[in-house]
Amino acid sequence: MAQVSFRFFGDLNGFLAHPRRDVAFEQAFEGAPSVKHLIEASGVPHTEVAHILVDGQPVGFEYAVQPGNQIEVYPAADERGNGLQDPPGSAIFILDNHLGKLATYLRILGFDSLYRNDYDDETLANISSESGRILLTRDRRLLMRKMVRYGYLVRHDEPKLQVVEVLRRFGLAGQVAPFRRCLRCNHLLDVAQKEAILHRLEPLTRRYFEDFRICPACDQIYWRGSHFDHMERFVREVLGGQEDLS
């Protein structure tokens, strides 16, 4: 059976079986599979890969491997940049049903983050493909679907660390624009005239607050109450945490 030599770099090694991490290893194959097929057979989703070198030359995912090829695979976070696919035009996300808290946190920071807990894998992949949304997931097999172009496997378990991780992965710290998006439904908020919503406010809210926002999609009202102070603290923690996350 024919063989090629693989070497994965950076955090791609976390997807591999322990004996294959940080070393070159032989991979047997039959026929003329694409390099993408063999990469994913090793456990690495194609969305995590930025560059592939075969015998020192850059190739795309469609390259048909040849016996004896020396293949090097580099992560999207590598300093070489992302040479296999154009980056999405903007940081808009869709999240799987394990990442509801992360979706809320991203919305607090102002990022368009589509989330519903009834989306199945096929729906997630279709929406990501059709809308150019970056698919955030904890399921590596979901990222291996052919139609998924932009995606990222979230490593951390704790939601606050997850949001720091996503900000770092996509270089988004400079794009944070808090408190402009509905936490319930993800829609951008509008300014609300107090007189128009007065009948919906509690007495103390009417008395002490003047500035309000409203979601034009789900009609949720927002104002700078104690919850706002908690969110401001969260934003400071997250932006500061980028330097602390290893």
N, C-alpha and C positions, 0 to 999 in steps of 0.2 A: 504494500500500500504506500502511496506517495506521502511525503511529509514536507511541511514548511516549518520554519523557526519563527516563533513569536516572542516579542518582548514588549510588555506594557509598562507605561511610565506614570508617575504621579499617583493621584488618588484612584486611577483605574485599577490599581492592584487590589483595592478593597473588594472588587467584584470577583476576584479569582480565588480558586482553591489555594490554601496556604502553600503547598509545595511549588506553586507557579508564580508566587509573588516576588517581584524585584529580581527575577532571573529570566534568562532566555529558556524557552522550552519548545519541544517538538510537538507538532500537531499533525496527526494523520488525516487524510481525506481521500475521497473517491470522486471521480469525475472532474468537473471544472467549476467548483463552487466560487461564489464571489467572496472577496475578502470580508465584506460585511457579514455574510453568513457565518464564516469561521470566527469572527470577532464575537458575535452574539452567541455562538455555540460555546464560547469560553465563559459566558456569563456577563459580558459587558454590553449594555444597551448602546445602540448607534448614536443616540442623542448625547451621550457623554464624550464622544470622540470628536476631536478637532482636526487632527492630522494623522495620516498614515504614510509611512515610508516603506517602500518595497525595494530592497537592494539599494537603498540610499536615495530613491527617487519618489517624489510625492505621487500618490494615486488616489482615486475616488473609491467610494464604496462598491462600485460596480466592477472593479478590477477582478478578473478571473485569475485565481492563484495558480502558480506553476510550481512543480516539484523543486524543492531546494530554495525557494524564496526565503529571504531574511526580512521579516516584517516587524516594523516598529510602530507602536500605536500610542498616540499622545492625547492627553485629556483636553477638554475645552478650556480649562483654566491655565493651560500652558502658555508661556510667553510667546510662542509662535503665533498665537491668535487662533481664529477659527477658519480654517481654509477649506473645509468640506461643504459648508453651507452658509448662505448669507444670514446674518443675525436678523431676528424679527425687527420690524420697523419701530416698535415701541414695546415697553414692558407691560404687556397685558397677559393675564394668567387665567388658567382654568385648573381647579384643584380636585383631586379625588376625594371620596367620602371619608377618608381617614384624616383629612387636613382641614376640618371646619374651623378650628381655632386659629390656625395659620391664616386662613382666608379672612377672618375678622381682623386680625392684626394688620394684614396687608391693606385692607380697606381703611383702617384707622390712619395709615401712613399715606393714603391717597391713591393707591394702586388699583387699577381695574382688575378685580379678582372674582371670576365667576365660580360659584360653588352651589351645588345642590346635592343633598345626601341620597337622592334617588337616581343619580346618573350612573348607568352601568359602564363597563369598560369601553364598549363599542361607541356609546354616545360621547364619552370623554374624548376618545381618539378622533371621532368625526368632527366634533366641534373644534378641537385643537387644529386639525388639518384645514378645515374650511375657513376659520377666522384668523389663523395665524397666532393663536394664543399659545403661550408656553405652558405645557402640561407639567404641573407639579404633582408628584406622586410618591408613595412609599413602595410601589409595586414595579420592580424592574421589568417584569414581563409585559406590562402595559406599554412601557417605553420602547419595547422591541417590535411593536406593531408597525408594519411597513408605512402606513399613512402618517404616523407621527413624525413630524420634522423637528419641532422644537420641544424640548422637554428636559426635566431635571429630576433625578432621584434624590429626595430629601433625606439626609443622613440622620440628623438629630431626632430624638424622641420628644424633647421638651419644646412646646410651641414658641417660646420667646427665643430660644436658640435657633429654632427653625427659621424665624423671620430674619434674624441676623445673618444666618447662612445664605438665605436667598438674596439679601441685599448685597452681600459680598460676592456671591457667584456672578451676579449680573451687573455689578457696579452701579447700584441704584441709590447710594446715599445722597447724591446731589439732586435726585429727582423726588425726594420725599416732600409731599405737600399735604400735611395732616388736615383732618377734619373737614374734608370737602365731599366725602362720599358716604352714602347710606350704609350703615353697618348691617342692616337687615337684607337689603336687596342689591347693593353694589352701585346703585344709580347715583349720579352727581346731584348734590343738593342745590336748592334754590334759596335765595333770601326770602324770608316770610315776614310779612307785615304783621305786627303784633295785634292790631285791631282785627285782622281777618281770622286769627286763631284764638282770640281771647276766650271764647266760650269753651275751648278745649284745655285750658290751662288751670292747674291747681291754684288756689288763692295765693300761696306764698310765691309761686312762680310768677304769677301776674304782678306781684308787688315788687319783687327784687330783680327781675330780669327784663331787658329790653331788646336784646339781639337774638333772633331766632333763625333757624334754617329748617327747611321742610323738603322731604323727598317727594318729587313729582310723580314717582311710580307707586310707592306704597303708603304715602301720606304720613310717614313718621316725622315727628317734630324733634328738633335738637336745640339745646341752648347750653350756655356755659355754667352748668351746675357743678355739683361735687364730682359727678362722673367725668366731667371735662378735665378737672384737675388730675384725676387718676390717669386719664389718657395722655395728658401732657407729660406726666411722670414716666409713663410707659415709653413715649417717643424718645425722651432723653435717655432712658436706660438702653433702648435698642440702638440708638445712634452711638452711644458711648461703648456699647458692647461689641461693636465691630472691631475695636482695637483689642478686646480681650479674648475673643473667640479664636481658638487655635484649631 
